[in-house]
Amino acid sequence: MTNDLLFDFTVDKAAKTVFITREFDAELSLVWDAFTKAEILDQWVAPKPWTSRTKFMDFKVGGRRFYAMVSPEGQEHWAIQKYTSISPKTNFKMFNAFADKDENPQLPGSDWEYNFSEQNGTTTVNITIYNESLERMEKMIEMGFTEGFKMSMSNLENLLATLSGK
């Protein structure tokens, strides 16, 4: 595992946007799968001791992922994602909203864009999260998004090292 991998996390309140750049010591196809396959996503996306549980995921344009972040006590925080654009192994976009257990979205939501590139065995993921309202972005941050996302990226780095044998 390489410790000099780039990780930049910037919150721009004026633009209601979070910008994240993260490098991984893994091939692009493996990193892509980690973001686009429920069985891999659920292994890393929740900050410990929380877990992720995907109820369903249909990774295609117009498809959706419905999942919960589950606390150690069993409390569930549901969210729904709708995939709006997919360019395999390069880019995908989705709309994300908190939801109740019956899939009713709690708007406003946020637009996420993921860009993937690989150079010399290092894959870079650029994520842009545009929030429809400053209030939603602040709620996300108050709920521990920054710390939780950083923990999730560390989980992913460890999982990728295991999966790639590094």
Order of alpha helices (4+ residues) and beta strands (2+ residues): beta-beta-alpha-alpha-beta-beta-beta-beta-beta-beta-alpha-alpha
